[in-house]
């Protein structure tokens, strides 16, 4: 089998594995976020300032995840383009 074809298949496999893991981790994060939201709704002990801090942390985390996903997608695209152009 052609080494270039093997490399393309490896990239496709890695991309699929990354996508599936990223989707699973994102779903877990969203469910955890909903659980924390319910906890904060019923909690009278937790101060408002703490709730705001956690809200800001969650926004930063989501932005970081989105940025990471975009970088990975771009890198997979570059790898695919490299092997498609070097025929």
N, C-alpha and C positions, 0 to 999 in steps of 0.2 A: 504494500500500500504506500502511496505517496506521502512523504513526511509532511508536506504542506497540508494535505487533506486531514492527516492525523491532528495537526495543530489546530485546524479549523474546528474539528469535532471536539477537541479538548476545550477550546474557547467557548463553544456553544454549550457544552456540559457545565462548565464553570459559571457561565452567565445564568443558566437555568437554575442551578443550585443556589446561586446568590439571590436571584429573584424570589425563589420559594422561601428561603430562610428570612429574607428581609420582610416579606409579606407576613410570615408567621410571627416574627418578632414585633412587627408593627401592630398586629392584631392583639398580641399579649399586652403591649403597652397601652393600647386604647381601652382594653377591658380593665386593666389596673387603674387607669385614669378615672374611669367611671366609678369604680369602687371607692377610690379616694374622694371623689366628688360627693358621693353619698355619705361617706364618713364625715366630711366637713359640714354638710348640710345639717346633720344631727348633732354635731359636736358644739357644745357651748364653751368648752374649756379652751379650745384652740383660738389664739388671738387673731384678729383681722389682719394684722401686719404679717403674721406667719402665713396666712392664706394667700396674701398677695405675693409673698416671696416664692411660695411654691408655684403659684400661677406663672410668675415670670420664669422660674426654672423650667417649667413644662414648655413654655413658648420657646425658650432657648434650645431645649432638647429636641423639639420638633424641627426647628430650623436646622440644627446640626444634622439630624437624620435626613432631612430633605437635601441638604448640601452634599452629604456623603453619598446618597443615592445618585444624585446628578453627576458627581465625580466618577463614580463607578460605571454608570451608563456611558459616560464620555470615554472612559478608558477601554471599555469593552468595544465600543464603536471604533476606536482607533486601532485596536488589535485586529478586529475583523477587516477593517479597511486595508491594513498592512498586508494581510494574507490574500485579500481579494485583488490587490493591485500588483502583487509580485508573482503573477502567473507566468 
